Amino acid sequence: MFLNVLLSMLTVSGNEVVQNADTTTRSYALEEIVVQDFKTNKKDLVPMSRTSMSYRQLSNQQISGVKELTAVIPNFYMPDYGSRASCPVYVRGIGNKSDGTGVGFYIDGVPYYEPLSFDTDLGDVASVEVLRGPQGTLYGRNAIGGIINIYTHNPLEYQNTRVRVGFGRYNDVRTQVSNYTKVSDKFGFTFGALYHHNDGAFHNSFLDEKVDKMDETEERIGLYWQPADEWLVRLTSNFKYSNQGGYPYAPVDAATNTLQSISYNRQSTFRRLVSTNGLGVRYTGDNVSFNSQTSFQYIDSRQAIDQDFTTADKSFVVNGRNQNMVSEELTLKSNNDSRYQWVFGMFGMMEHMDRSVDNNSYTSGTDSHTDYCVPTSSFAVYHQSSYNIWRGLSATAGVRFDYEHARTKYDNDKITLSTGDRAHVTDFESSKNFRQFTPKFTLQYKTTADNLIYGAVTRGYKPGGFNKSFATDSERAYDPEYSWNYEVGTRINMFDNMLTVSADLFYIDWRDMQITSTLAGVGNITTNAGHTESKGAELSLTARPIDGLQLNVNYGYTYARFLSYKKSETVSYTYNRLPLVPNHTLGANASYTMLRAGWFDRILFNVGVKGLGRIYWAEDNVTYQNFYALLNAKVALTHGMFTWELWGKNLTDTSYMAYGFKSSTGNYAQAGMPAMFGTTIELNF
């Protein structure tokens, strides 16, 4: 039983959902149920570079959030810095650190468009998968780098109640409860709640207080109704609230590339509220399947930041955001055993965002107050066809047409802080239309032993937009960015599935890259950076030499540079490396499980190393972080429904920069998290 489970957990393309067996062994004897995205065809004829992790794998490695997938998945980088306001994702060097994203994000098919909503908890999900490379043909806007799909448990297939209480260094308290109940053969429900507190790890010497305190909570509910075998109706609602300090940024001495102490004079904070709701209706027939996904997301956030990061009272900025987004996607696909497989779909989205920016300049005694709204609407149609030409040889072609209309209404006043007098500075209204076809072509050969080789050519696209801050009129808006992704890869199973090897090579030709710069007293400004390229390789090895032992090695190499980027008449970054793109990502993990070891039903030992670097922090390549590695470990002891865990992260207390940037006032960076260790008690009913 356990060997079958272990083998199924190591599937490269697919997602596992765990099913408990009985009261005594439910915490470790798992029956895997494969979950796939609806857009995956039945014959699996469309190759892609994909990494999946089941709940058990996430738990063994103590991965509690999306950011901790960094380096565990090849060429995946999501820096842990600042606050929940800043959640950029980079896949194969493609990403954006400010508004907008180059990587799509979905939970149970519900789209999340704003990066500040990405940093979510993974403590009780069923599985996570990351698709690397442009996925615009099926997923559309903002999928130029790839896709993150998160799946939760279906209570009609999985029933359990789990309670977790954990405590760690820096007074890190994490409590979590979840329940999955099958009321009848046709109806089930789920609910969950999380509370997390941390006193903070970084100290502001000027204010003599911790910078990064954190309090957050998350609640979710789900109702599942299966009126007939072919139909499933799912209504889900997720609520997240966080209130935290943020921005433990310190100056970097460019001459020595060393980080100085954190010292600035005004407390900085970030608060966010995210409510996401989805209604999914799915029909699975003998010949065709249909899926409707209706989604609504509400975001309210407030960011207050000492933007000069010094003890001088220069610039303090308050950003407010209020956003509503509603979307609908209809997908129809084949579901038979034919050699020809197809997918048709339509997508529509409307988003309305109101934002405000108060830029307080205490040296001049004024506040630059900006109000602006950005309503955006988009529509898309897409199709993908796959055909099994001969035995294991198949070809796929797809195309998507996207249309997007964006408007902005901008109003700026200057307020005298001492008197409150307001003087109108400027206002304007503007709109932009974006249209784009994104084709995809793949060729795959798959053997009877499920070994395969493939090649793919894919178009990537991300629409343009409007800046909320700008120094000149030419910086009010930025243009779309485009890419062509060329890729070849293979997956090989050897020694009766005791060893699985996946490898691929890629080259990305990237035009009009959207890049974000920080200007003190102004804010973040996105511009287009000309012509860039990203090329590299990915390798994943999974070995099961003996019962109970699983070894995983994931390595990614990316070389990304500007081929043509002239910042100004006197400044050129041509042939410089792209910022925030690790040259190497490495994740190595060993997990050994003993069943029925004396009094314990299960004993788990897990040791992992993950590393990345070199990373340049800005386009000038002056400051950087060399390759570093972090050692993590976990021990879990299970008896009946009770599990006790001891875990540690960065056990060698390695010092490194987690994130850096260049401002008009200098170079700044945030130190990485020091050694973190703790214990968790889990009960499964």
C-alpha positions as CSV (number, residue, x, y, z in Angstrom):
1,M,0.0,0.0,0.0
2,F,2.7,2.5,1.1
3,L,4.9,1.8,-1.9
4,N,2.0,2.4,-4.3
5,V,1.3,5.7,-2.5
6,L,4.9,6.7,-2.7
7,L,5.1,6.1,-6.4
8,S,1.9,8.0,-7.1
9,M,3.2,11.0,-5.1
10,L,6.2,11.2,-7.5
11,T,4.1,11.8,-10.6
12,V,5.7,14.6,-12.6
13,S,2.6,15.8,-14.4
14,G,-0.5,15.7,-12.2
15,N,-1.7,16.7,-8.8
16,E,-2.4,14.5,-5.8
17,V,-5.2,14.8,-3.3
18,V,-4.9,12.6,-0.3
19,Q,-7.7,10.3,1.0
20,N,-7.6,9.1,4.6
21,A,-8.0,5.4,5.2
22,D,-9.3,4.9,8.8
23,T,-9.1,6.5,12.3
24,T,-5.9,4.7,13.3
25,T,-3.8,5.3,10.3
26,R,-5.4,8.3,8.6
27,S,-2.5,10.6,9.2
28,Y,-0.1,8.5,7.1
29,A,-1.8,5.8,5.0
30,L,-2.8,7.8,1.9
31,E,-4.9,6.9,-1.1
32,E,-4.0,9.3,-3.9
33,I,-6.8,10.8,-6.1
34,V,-5.4,12.5,-9.1
35,V,-6.7,16.1,-9.7
36,Q,-6.1,17.9,-13.0
37,D,-6.9,21.3,-14.3
38,F,-10.0,21.1,-16.4
39,K,-8.1,22.4,-19.5
40,T,-5.9,19.3,-19.5
41,N,-7.1,16.9,-22.2
42,K,-7.9,13.3,-21.5
43,K,-5.1,11.8,-23.5
44,D,-2.4,14.1,-22.0
45,L,-1.2,15.0,-25.5
46,V,0.0,18.5,-24.6
47,P,3.5,18.5,-23.2
48,M,4.7,21.2,-20.8
49,S,7.3,21.8,-18.1
50,R,5.3,21.1,-15.0
51,T,6.2,20.4,-11.3
52,S,3.5,19.2,-8.9
53,M,3.6,18.8,-5.1
54,S,1.0,16.9,-3.1
55,Y,-0.1,17.9,0.4
56,R,2.1,15.2,1.9
57,Q,5.2,16.5,0.1
58,L,4.4,20.1,1.2
59,S,3.9,18.9,4.8
60,N,7.1,16.8,4.9
61,Q,9.1,19.9,3.8
62,Q,7.3,22.3,6.1
63,I,6.2,24.5,3.2
64,S,3.5,26.7,4.6
65,G,3.3,29.4,2.0
66,V,3.7,30.0,-1.7
67,K,7.0,32.0,-1.2
68,E,8.6,28.8,0.2
69,L,8.3,27.1,-3.2
70,T,11.3,29.2,-4.2
71,A,14.1,27.0,-5.5
72,V,12.1,23.9,-4.5
73,I,10.7,24.2,-8.0
74,P,13.3,24.7,-10.7
75,N,13.7,28.4,-11.9
76,F,10.9,29.5,-9.5
77,Y,11.7,32.6,-7.4
78,M,9.3,34.5,-5.2
79,P,11.3,36.7,-2.8
80,D,10.3,36.8,0.8
81,Y,10.6,40.5,1.5
82,G,8.8,43.7,2.5
83,S,5.2,42.9,3.2
84,R,2.2,41.1,1.7
85,A,1.9,44.2,-0.6
86,S,4.9,42.9,-2.6
87,C,4.5,39.4,-3.9
88,P,6.3,39.3,-7.3
89,V,6.8,35.9,-8.9
90,Y,9.6,35.1,-11.4
91,V,9.6,31.9,-13.5
92,R,12.5,31.5,-15.9
93,G,13.4,35.1,-15.3
94,I,9.9,36.4,-16.4
95,G,8.1,38.5,-13.8
96,N,7.4,42.0,-12.5
97,K,8.0,43.3,-9.0
98,S,5.3,46.0,-9.0
99,D,1.7,46.3,-10.3
100,G,0.7,43.4,-12.5
101,T,2.3,40.1,-12.8
102,G,3.9,37.9,-15.4
103,V,2.7,34.6,-13.8
104,G,-1.0,33.5,-13.6
105,F,-2.3,32.4,-10.2
106,Y,-5.4,30.2,-9.7
107,I,-7.0,28.5,-6.7
108,D,-9.5,25.8,-7.8
109,G,-9.8,27.6,-11.1
110,V,-10.6,31.0,-9.5
111,P,-8.2,33.6,-11.0
112,Y,-6.2,35.9,-8.7
113,Y,-4.9,38.9,-10.7
114,E,-3.3,41.1,-8.1
115,P,0.1,40.0,-6.8
116,L,-0.7,41.2,-3.3
117,S,-3.2,38.4,-3.0
118,F,-0.7,35.7,-4.1
119,D,1.0,35.2,-0.7
120,T,-1.4,32.6,0.6
121,D,-1.2,29.7,3.1
122,L,-0.5,26.2,1.8
123,G,-0.9,24.4,5.1
124,D,-4.1,22.6,4.2
125,V,-4.3,22.4,0.4
126,A,-4.5,19.2,-1.7
127,S,-1.7,20.0,-4.1
128,V,0.2,22.7,-6.0
129,E,1.5,22.7,-9.5
130,V,3.6,25.2,-11.4
131,L,3.6,25.3,-15.2
132,R,6.8,27.0,-16.6
133,G,6.8,29.0,-19.8
134,P,4.1,31.1,-21.5
135,Q,0.5,29.7,-20.9
136,G,-1.4,32.5,-22.7
137,T,-3.2,30.3,-25.2
138,L,-5.4,28.7,-22.5
139,Y,-4.9,31.1,-19.6
140,G,-4.6,34.5,-21.3
141,R,-3.4,37.8,-19.8
142,N,-0.5,37.8,-17.3
143,A,0.6,34.2,-18.0
144,I,3.7,35.2,-20.0
145,G,6.0,33.4,-17.5
146,G,3.8,30.5,-16.4
147,I,1.0,29.4,-14.1
148,I,0.5,28.6,-10.4
149,N,-2.4,26.2,-9.8
150,I,-3.5,25.5,-6.2
151,Y,-6.1,22.8,-5.5
152,T,-8.1,22.2,-2.3
153,H,-9.8,19.0,-1.1
154,N,-13.2,18.0,-2.3
155,P,-15.3,16.8,0.7
156,L,-17.1,14.3,-1.5
157,E,-13.8,12.5,-2.0
158,Y,-11.9,13.4,1.2
159,Q,-13.3,13.5,4.7
160,N,-11.2,14.7,7.7
161,T,-11.0,17.1,10.6
162,R,-7.5,18.5,11.3
163,V,-6.3,20.8,14.1
164,R,-2.8,22.2,14.1
165,V,-1.1,24.3,16.8
166,G,2.5,25.5,16.3
167,F,5.0,27.7,18.0
168,G,8.4,28.9,16.8
169,R,11.1,31.4,17.2
170,Y,10.2,35.1,17.4
171,N,7.0,34.2,19.2
172,D,5.7,32.7,15.9
173,V,2.2,31.3,16.7
174,R,0.2,29.5,14.0
175,T,-3.1,27.8,14.7
176,Q,-5.2,26.1,12.0
177,V,-8.4,24.0,11.9
178,S,-10.1,22.5,8.9
179,N,-13.0,20.1,8.3
180,Y,-14.2,18.2,5.3
181,T,-17.6,16.5,5.7
182,K,-19.7,14.4,3.3
183,V,-23.3,14.8,4.4
184,S,-24.6,12.5,1.7
185,D,-23.6,11.0,-1.6
186,K,-24.7,14.3,-3.2
187,F,-23.7,17.0,-0.7
188,G,-20.6,18.0,1.2
189,F,-19.1,21.0,2.8
190,T,-15.7,22.3,4.0
191,F,-14.5,25.0,6.3
192,G,-11.2,26.2,7.6
193,A,-9.6,28.9,9.7
194,L,-6.0,30.1,10.3
195,Y,-4.4,32.5,12.7
196,H,-0.8,33.5,12.5
197,H,1.2,35.9,14.7
198,N,4.9,36.7,14.6
199,D,6.8,39.3,16.7
200,G,9.2,40.1,13.9
201,A,12.8,39.2,13.2
202,F,14.3,42.6,12.2
203,H,15.0,45.6,14.4
204,N,14.9,49.3,13.5
205,S,17.7,50.8,15.5
206,F,16.4,54.4,15.3
207,L,12.8,53.5,16.5
208,D,14.1,50.7,18.7
209,E,11.4,48.3,17.7
210,K,10.8,45.3,15.4
211,V,10.0,46.3,11.8
212,D,8.1,43.2,10.6
213,K,5.5,42.3,13.2
214,M,2.7,40.2,11.7
215,D,-0.9,39.3,12.5
216,E,-3.1,37.6,9.9
217,T,-6.1,35.4,9.6
218,E,-7.7,33.4,6.9
219,E,-11.1,31.7,6.7
220,R,-12.7,29.7,3.9
221,I,-15.9,27.7,3.3
222,G,-17.0,25.5,0.5
223,L,-20.3,23.9,-0.5
224,Y,-20.2,20.9,-2.9
225,W,-23.3,19.5,-4.6
226,Q,-23.4,16.6,-7.0
227,P,-27.0,16.3,-8.3
228,A,-26.0,13.6,-10.7
229,D,-22.8,11.6,-11.5
230,E,-22.0,13.9,-14.4
231,W,-22.5,17.2,-12.6
232,L,-20.6,19.0,-9.8
233,V,-21.5,22.4,-8.4
234,R,-19.0,24.1,-6.2
235,L,-19.4,27.4,-4.2
236,T,-16.4,28.6,-2.4
237,S,-15.5,31.7,-0.4
238,N,-12.1,32.8,1.0
239,F,-11.4,35.7,3.3
240,K,-7.9,36.9,4.2
241,Y,-6.9,39.7,6.5
242,S,-3.3,40.8,7.5
243,N,-2.0,43.7,9.5
244,Q,1.8,43.9,9.6
245,G,4.8,46.0,9.9
246,G,7.0,46.0,6.8
247,Y,10.0,47.0,4.9
248,P,13.1,46.0,6.9
249,Y,15.2,47.7,4.2
250,A,18.7,48.8,5.0
251,P,21.4,50.7,2.9
252,V,23.8,48.6,0.9
253,D,27.4,49.7,0.7
254,A,28.0,49.4,-3.0
255,A,31.8,49.4,-2.7
256,T,31.8,46.2,-0.4
257,N,28.3,44.9,-1.3
258,T,27.5,44.6,2.4
259,L,24.2,45.4,4.2
260,Q,24.1,48.1,6.8
261,S,21.7,48.4,9.8
262,I,18.0,49.2,9.5
263,S,17.4,52.8,10.6
264,Y,14.6,55.1,9.6
265,N,12.4,57.4,11.5
266,R,8.8,56.6,10.7
267,Q,7.0,53.3,11.3
268,S,5.9,51.6,8.1
269,T,2.9,49.2,7.9
270,F,0.7,47.3,5.5
271,R,-2.9,46.1,5.8
272,R,-4.8,44.0,3.4
273,L,-8.3,42.5,3.1
274,V,-8.9,40.1,0.3
275,S,-12.3,38.4,-0.3
276,T,-12.5,35.9,-3.1
277,N,-15.6,34.0,-4.1
278,G,-16.2,31.4,-6.9
279,L,-19.1,29.4,-8.4
280,G,-18.0,26.5,-10.5
281,V,-20.4,24.2,-12.5
282,R,-18.9,21.2,-14.2
283,Y,-20.4,18.6,-16.4
284,T,-18.4,15.4,-17.3
285,G,-20.0,13.4,-20.2
286,D,-18.8,10.5,-22.2
287,N,-17.9,12.6,-25.2
288,V,-17.7,16.2,-24.0
289,S,-17.2,18.1,-20.8
290,F,-18.2,21.6,-19.8
291,N,-17.0,23.9,-17.1
292,S,-18.3,27.3,-16.0
293,Q,-16.3,29.4,-13.5
294,T,-17.7,32.6,-12.1
295,S,-15.5,34.6,-9.8
296,F,-15.6,37.7,-7.7
297,Q,-12.7,39.3,-5.8
298,Y,-12.7,42.3,-3.5
299,I,-9.4,43.9,-2.3
300,D,-9.0,46.7,0.2
301,S,-5.4,47.6,1.3
302,R,-3.4,50.4,2.9
303,Q,0.3,50.8,2.6
304,A,2.2,53.3,4.7
305,I,6.0,53.5,4.0
306,D,8.9,55.7,4.9
307,Q,10.1,55.8,1.3
308,D,13.5,57.4,1.9
309,F,14.5,54.7,4.5
310,T,16.7,57.2,6.5
311,T,16.4,59.0,9.8
312,A,15.8,62.2,7.9
313,D,12.1,63.2,7.7
314,K,12.0,63.4,3.9
315,S,9.3,61.3,2.3
316,F,6.4,59.3,3.8
317,V,3.9,57.7,1.3
318,V,0.5,56.3,2.0
319,N,-1.1,54.1,-0.8
320,G,-4.7,53.1,-0.6
321,R,-6.4,50.6,-2.9
322,N,-10.0,49.5,-3.3
323,Q,-10.7,47.0,-6.0
324,N,-13.6,44.9,-7.4
325,M,-13.1,42.2,-10.1
326,V,-15.7,39.9,-11.6
327,S,-14.9,37.3,-14.3
328,E,-16.6,34.5,-16.2
329,E,-15.0,31.6,-18.1
330,L,-16.8,29.0,-20.1
331,T,-14.8,25.9,-21.3
332,L,-15.9,23.0,-23.5
333,K,-13.6,20.1,-24.3
334,S,-13.6,16.6,-25.7
335,N,-13.8,13.7,-23.3
336,N,-13.6,10.6,-25.4
337,D,-11.0,8.2,-26.5
338,S,-10.6,9.7,-30.0
339,R,-7.1,10.4,-31.4
340,Y,-8.3,14.0,-31.8
341,Q,-8.8,16.1,-28.6
342,W,-9.9,19.7,-28.5
343,V,-10.7,22.6,-26.1
344,F,-12.8,25.7,-26.8
345,G,-13.3,28.5,-24.4
346,M,-14.4,32.1,-23.7
347,F,-13.4,34.5,-21.0
348,G,-14.6,37.9,-19.8
349,M,-13.5,40.1,-17.0
350,M,-14.4,43.5,-15.6
351,E,-12.2,45.2,-12.9
352,H,-12.6,48.5,-11.2
353,M,-9.8,49.9,-9.1
354,D,-9.8,53.1,-7.1
355,R,-6.4,54.2,-5.7
356,S,-5.1,57.1,-3.7
357,V,-1.5,58.2,-3.1
358,D,-0.4,60.7,-0.4
359,N,3.2,61.6,-0.8
360,N,4.2,63.6,2.2
361,S,7.3,65.7,1.8
362,Y,8.1,67.0,5.3
363,T,11.2,68.9,4.1
364,S,9.0,71.1,1.9
365,G,5.9,70.9,4.1
366,T,3.6,69.6,1.4
367,D,1.5,66.6,0.5
368,S,1.0,65.5,-3.1
369,H,-2.4,63.9,-3.0
370,T,-3.4,61.8,-6.0
371,D,-6.8,60.0,-6.7
372,Y,-7.2,57.8,-9.7
373,C,-9.4,55.0,-10.9
374,V,-8.6,52.4,-13.5
375,P,-11.6,50.5,-14.9
376,T,-10.5,47.6,-17.1
377,S,-12.5,45.1,-19.2
378,S,-11.3,42.2,-21.3
379,F,-12.7,39.5,-23.5
380,A,-11.0,36.4,-25.0
381,V,-11.7,33.4,-27.1
382,Y,-9.4,30.4,-27.4
383,H,-9.1,27.0,-29.0
384,Q,-6.6,24.2,-28.8
385,S,-6.5,21.0,-30.9
386,S,-4.4,17.9,-30.3
387,Y,-4.0,14.9,-32.6
388,N,-2.4,11.5,-32.0
389,I,-0.6,11.2,-35.3
390,W,0.9,7.7,-34.9
391,R,1.1,5.6,-31.8
392,G,2.8,7.9,-29.2
393,L,3.5,10.8,-31.7
394,S,1.1,13.7,-31.2
395,A,0.9,17.4,-32.2
396,T,-0.9,20.3,-30.7
397,A,-1.8,23.7,-32.1
398,G,-3.7,26.4,-30.2
399,V,-4.5,30.1,-30.5
400,R,-6.1,32.8,-28.3
401,F,-7.4,36.2,-29.1
402,D,-7.4,38.8,-26.3
403,Y,-9.0,42.2,-26.3
404,E,-8.6,44.6,-23.4
405,H,-9.8,48.1,-22.8
406,A,-8.3,50.1,-19.9
407,R,-9.1,53.7,-18.8
408,T,-7.6,55.9,-16.2
409,K,-8.9,59.1,-14.5
410,Y,-6.1,60.9,-12.7
411,D,-6.4,63.9,-10.3
412,N,-3.5,65.4,-8.4
413,D,-3.5,68.2,-5.7
414,K,-0.8,69.7,-3.6
415,I,-1.7,70.3,0.1
416,T,0.2,72.5,2.5
417,L,0.6,70.4,5.6
418,S,0.7,73.3,8.1
419,T,-2.5,75.0,6.8
420,G,-4.4,72.3,4.9
421,D,-4.7,74.5,1.9
422,R,-5.2,72.6,-1.3
423,A,-4.0,73.7,-4.8
424,H,-5.0,71.8,-7.9
425,V,-2.0,70.6,-9.9
426,T,-3.2,68.4,-12.8
427,D,-5.8,66.0,-14.0
428,F,-6.3,64.0,-17.1
429,E,-8.3,61.1,-18.5
430,S,-6.8,58.5,-20.9
431,S,-7.7,55.1,-22.3
432,K,-5.9,52.3,-24.2
433,N,-7.0,49.3,-26.2
434,F,-4.9,46.1,-26.5
435,R,-5.4,43.3,-29.0
436,Q,-3.3,40.2,-29.4
437,F,-3.2,36.7,-30.8
438,T,-1.1,34.1,-28.8
439,P,-0.5,30.9,-30.7
440,K,1.1,27.7,-29.5
441,F,2.6,24.7,-31.3
442,T,3.9,21.5,-29.7
443,L,5.1,18.0,-30.8
444,Q,5.4,15.1,-28.4
445,Y,6.4,11.5,-28.6
446,K,5.4,9.2,-25.7
447,T,6.4,5.6,-25.3
448,T,4.3,2.8,-23.8
449,A,6.3,3.2,-20.6
450,D,5.2,6.8,-20.3
451,N,8.7,8.1,-21.3
452,L,8.4,11.1,-23.6
453,I,10.3,13.8,-25.5
454,Y,8.7,17.0,-26.7
455,G,9.3,20.4,-28.4
456,A,7.2,23.5,-28.0
457,V,7.0,27.0,-29.5
458,T,4.7,29.4,-27.6
459,R,3.9,33.1,-27.8
460,G,3.7,35.1,-24.6
461,Y,1.9,38.4,-24.1
462,K,1.1,40.8,-21.2
463,P,-1.0,44.0,-21.8
464,G,0.2,47.5,-21.0
465,G,-1.2,49.8,-18.4
466,F,-1.0,53.0,-16.5
467,N,1.4,54.1,-13.7
468,K,0.0,55.5,-10.5
469,S,3.1,57.6,-10.1
470,F,5.3,59.3,-12.7
471,A,7.9,62.0,-13.0
472,T,7.2,63.0,-16.6
473,D,4.1,62.9,-18.9
474,S,5.8,60.2,-21.0
475,E,5.8,57.9,-18.0
476,R,2.0,58.0,-17.5
477,A,1.5,54.7,-19.3
478,Y,3.6,51.7,-20.5
479,D,3.2,49.4,-23.5
480,P,2.5,45.6,-23.7
481,E,5.4,43.1,-23.6
482,Y,5.8,40.1,-25.9
483,S,7.8,36.9,-26.0
484,W,8.5,33.8,-28.0
485,N,9.4,30.7,-25.9
486,Y,11.3,27.8,-27.6
487,E,11.6,24.6,-25.6
488,V,12.6,20.9,-25.8
489,G,12.3,18.4,-23.0
490,T,12.1,14.8,-21.9
491,R,10.7,12.7,-19.0
492,I,12.2,9.2,-18.4
493,N,11.1,6.5,-15.9
494,M,13.8,3.9,-15.2
495,F,14.3,0.8,-13.0
496,D,10.6,0.1,-12.7
497,N,9.8,3.7,-11.7
498,M,12.5,3.7,-9.0
499,L,14.1,6.7,-10.8
500,T,12.3,9.5,-12.7
501,V,14.2,12.1,-14.6
502,S,12.7,15.2,-16.2
503,A,14.8,17.7,-18.1
504,D,14.3,20.6,-20.5
505,L,16.1,23.4,-22.3
506,F,14.4,26.8,-23.1
507,Y,15.1,30.0,-24.9
508,I,12.9,33.1,-24.5
509,D,13.1,36.1,-26.9
510,W,11.5,38.9,-24.9
511,R,10.5,42.3,-26.4
512,D,9.4,45.5,-24.7
513,M,9.9,44.1,-21.2
514,Q,8.0,45.9,-18.5
515,I,10.5,46.9,-15.8
516,T,9.9,48.8,-12.6
517,S,12.2,51.5,-11.1
518,T,11.8,53.3,-7.7
519,L,12.1,57.1,-7.4
520,A,12.2,58.5,-3.9
521,G,9.4,61.0,-3.4
522,V,7.7,59.7,-6.5
523,G,7.2,55.9,-6.2
524,N,7.4,52.9,-8.5
525,I,7.4,53.6,-12.2
526,T,7.0,50.9,-14.9
527,T,8.6,51.5,-18.3
528,N,9.5,49.3,-21.3
529,A,13.0,48.1,-21.5
530,G,13.6,47.1,-25.1
531,H,14.9,43.7,-26.1
532,T,15.9,41.0,-23.6
533,E,16.5,37.2,-23.6
534,S,16.3,34.4,-21.1
535,K,17.8,31.0,-21.7
536,G,18.5,28.0,-19.5
537,A,17.8,24.5,-18.4
538,E,15.8,22.6,-15.8
539,L,16.5,19.1,-14.3
540,S,14.4,17.1,-11.8
541,L,15.4,13.7,-10.3
542,T,13.3,11.6,-8.1
543,A,14.7,8.4,-6.7
544,R,13.1,5.7,-4.5
545,P,16.1,3.3,-3.7
546,I,14.4,1.5,-0.8
547,D,10.9,1.4,0.8
548,G,10.2,4.6,2.7
549,L,13.0,6.7,1.3
550,Q,12.4,9.4,-1.3
551,L,15.1,11.6,-2.8
552,N,14.4,14.7,-4.8
553,V,16.8,17.0,-6.6
554,N,15.5,20.0,-8.6
555,Y,17.9,22.3,-10.4
556,G,17.3,25.3,-12.6
557,Y,19.7,27.5,-14.5
558,T,18.7,30.8,-16.1
559,Y,20.9,33.3,-17.9
560,A,18.8,36.4,-18.6
561,R,20.2,39.7,-20.0
562,F,19.3,42.9,-21.8
563,L,20.1,42.7,-25.5
564,S,19.2,46.3,-26.0
565,Y,18.3,48.7,-23.2
566,K,19.2,52.4,-23.3
567,K,17.9,54.0,-20.2
568,S,18.8,57.5,-21.3
569,E,21.1,59.4,-23.5
570,T,24.0,58.7,-21.1
571,V,23.0,55.4,-19.4
572,S,22.9,52.1,-21.2
573,Y,22.3,48.7,-19.6
574,T,22.7,46.7,-22.8
575,Y,24.2,43.2,-22.0
576,N,23.7,43.6,-18.3
577,R,22.0,40.9,-16.4
578,L,18.3,41.2,-15.6
579,P,17.5,42.0,-12.0
580,L,15.7,39.6,-9.6
581,V,16.6,36.6,-11.7
582,P,18.6,33.9,-9.9
583,N,21.3,32.4,-12.0
584,H,20.9,29.0,-10.2
585,T,18.1,27.5,-8.2
586,L,18.7,24.2,-6.3
587,G,16.4,22.1,-4.1
588,A,17.6,18.8,-2.7
589,N,15.4,16.9,-0.3
590,A,15.5,13.5,1.4
591,S,12.5,12.1,3.2
592,Y,12.5,8.8,5.1
593,T,9.4,7.3,6.6
594,M,9.2,4.3,9.0
595,L,5.8,2.7,9.6
596,R,4.8,1.0,12.8
597,A,8.1,1.8,14.5
598,G,7.6,0.6,18.1
599,W,4.9,2.6,19.8
600,F,4.6,5.0,16.9
601,D,2.5,4.4,13.8
602,R,4.8,6.6,11.7
603,I,8.2,8.4,12.1
604,L,9.3,10.9,9.5
605,F,12.7,12.3,9.0
606,N,13.1,15.0,6.4
607,V,16.2,17.0,5.4
608,G,16.4,19.6,2.7
609,V,18.8,22.1,1.2
610,K,17.7,24.9,-1.1
611,G,19.9,27.5,-2.6
612,L,19.9,30.2,-5.2
613,G,22.1,32.9,-6.7
614,R,23.8,34.9,-8.1
615,I,21.0,37.6,-8.1
616,Y,21.5,41.1,-9.2
617,W,19.2,43.7,-7.6
618,A,19.1,46.4,-10.2
619,E,19.7,47.0,-13.9
620,D,23.2,48.5,-13.3
621,N,24.3,45.1,-11.7
622,V,26.2,47.0,-8.9
623,T,24.7,45.2,-5.9
624,Y,24.0,41.5,-5.8
625,Q,23.7,38.3,-3.8
626,N,26.1,35.4,-4.5
627,F,24.8,31.8,-4.4
628,Y,23.8,30.7,-0.9
629,A,22.2,27.6,0.6
630,L,19.7,27.1,3.5
631,L,19.5,23.9,5.5
632,N,16.0,22.8,6.6
633,A,14.9,19.7,8.6
634,K,11.9,18.1,10.2
635,V,11.0,15.2,12.4
636,A,7.4,14.0,12.8
637,L,6.1,11.3,15.2
638,T,2.6,9.9,14.8
639,H,0.5,7.7,17.1
640,G,-3.1,7.3,16.2
641,M,-4.7,10.7,15.5
642,F,-1.8,12.5,17.2
643,T,1.3,13.9,15.5
644,W,4.2,15.9,17.0
645,E,6.5,17.7,14.7
646,L,9.9,19.4,15.3
647,W,11.2,21.6,12.5
648,G,13.9,24.1,11.6
649,K,14.6,26.4,8.7
650,N,18.0,28.0,7.8
651,L,19.5,25.9,10.6
652,T,23.0,27.1,9.8
653,D,21.8,30.7,10.3
654,T,23.2,31.7,6.9
655,S,23.3,35.5,6.3
656,Y,22.1,36.6,2.9
657,M,20.1,39.3,1.1
658,A,16.6,38.2,0.3
659,Y,15.7,41.2,-1.8
660,G,17.3,44.4,-3.0
661,F,16.5,47.4,-5.1
662,K,18.0,50.7,-6.3
663,S,16.3,54.0,-5.5
664,S,17.2,57.5,-6.6
665,T,18.8,57.9,-3.1
666,G,20.9,54.7,-3.2
667,N,20.9,50.9,-3.0
668,Y,18.8,49.1,-0.4
669,A,18.2,45.5,0.6
670,Q,16.5,43.2,3.1
671,A,18.3,40.5,5.0
672,G,17.0,37.0,4.7
673,M,15.3,35.3,7.6
674,P,17.7,34.0,10.2
675,A,17.5,30.6,11.8
676,M,13.9,29.6,12.5
677,F,12.8,26.6,14.5
678,G,9.6,25.4,16.2
679,T,7.2,22.7,17.1
680,T,3.7,21.7,15.9
681,I,1.0,19.5,17.3
682,E,-1.5,18.0,14.9
683,L,-4.7,16.1,15.5
684,N,-6.6,14.3,12.8
685,F,-10.1,13.0,13.5
